[in-house]
Amino acid sequence: MERANKAETKQKSYKNLNWQMEIKKKEQNKFKEFKQALFQAARGLWNASPLIIGTILLVSLISTLIPKVWYSKIFTGNSFIDSFLGSLAGSVSAGSPIISYIIAGELSKQGVGLVAITAFIVAWVTVGVVQLPAESAILGKKFAITRNLLSFLFSIIIAIVLVSILNII
């Protein structure tokens, strides 16, 4: 009987040890996955840094060359006109969406309204005038033009509705 208890205790000890080893392996795997994700994020940031730095330099150059008065003349404060102009600017712009946030921040510093900035960002991401020839060749001319026109229209609507909701809140 005593031997059976010792054997049973020994078996429980092995199970406990196996369980602890499994937990340790899982923790090591989680750490390895975290390290790998961190490395990938750092590599992505490193790859995007020339684009971000170039955009910051370009925005700095433009903000130096274009006087602040120009922005107040172009963007009047009228929600429809400002959203139309913002959508127009975003439509012809091309690049990574992160760049649109940098430019939008600079426009905000210049006194451009939130409606125009929102329309700019939405149009930047959804409308692709620069990519239209390639999109037409791949998806068809009618589809590409219809998609871009609807995206342009919805960027104006979304900007006006979003800013209206933010003003209510």
Secondary structure by P-SEA (a helix, b strand, c coil): caaaaaaaaaaaaaaaaaaaaaaaaaaaaaaaaaaaaaaaaaaaaaaaaaaaaaaaaaaaaaaaaccaaaaaaaccccaaaaaaaaaaaaaaccccaaaaaaaaaaaaaacccaaaaaaaaaaaacccccaaaaaaaaccaaaaaaaaaaaaaaaaaaaaaaaaaaaac
